[in-house]
């Protein structure tokens, strides 16, 4: 692919993404939601995956859009992960995170990142509120917890493909 073709590809996808970028950035929480922001976010991710499949440079696209390369890469890497909460019983907002659960999460955090993410995913999949876990861990947002769960899901998915 020539330099001109690469630039044209970046320009083409930047023009497709710019109109939905602001709305897509507002999508937080479970990807199983169907709010306008989540729909825009899913389309943003689909366009990024298509761009990468055409051998486009995420770094060039990130510079063109004025966004972080790491965010684009994360979207592409986690695009194949199916939202677990779609079939999961919704957690009650009153679900407390017990001290025992918080202690096991803190212990896993001390053991290492992979164990920490694994423990977070187990708690989340069992229906424990991430807000309660965040409060118990002294975090102001659930964003890092969602990130950890996504990383665990991606690692689990990759290990299934490499061990079979």
Phi, psi and omega in degrees: 000128181285166180299321180294319178296320178297316179296321178296320179296316178299314180297316180301312182285328177298321179293328178285325186276322185309318181295334183255355187300312183298317180291320181297327180292343182274356183278111178236153177094204185297138177284353180281351180289157182240033177288161178305323179295320180290325177294316177296320179296319178295320178293320177302312179296318179300317179296320178296316179297317178298317179300314180294321178297335177270014177068032177280155180269115179297326180297316178295319180293320178299317178296319180295321182275342183075035179239169181283134177303320183299325178292319178295316181298318179300317179299316181293317183293326184261006184299329184273354180284124178283134179299119182291330186287352180297320181255003184272142175298130182293139181281140176288144178291345179269000181294113180277147172271117183291158178298327179296315179296315179298323178295319179292325177291317178297319179297316179296323179297321179291330180286328180153165184298316183298315178296320179299310180296322179298316180293320177298315180297319179297317179295315180298314181292338177274359173101009180282138181292127177292333176296318179294321178295315180301314178299316181296330180269357179080023179266147180273344181222161176269355185307313181295333179289316176299319179300313180299320179294318178297319179297319179296316180297319179296315179298318179296318180296317180294322181291330176296321182284331182274339181268346181273000000 
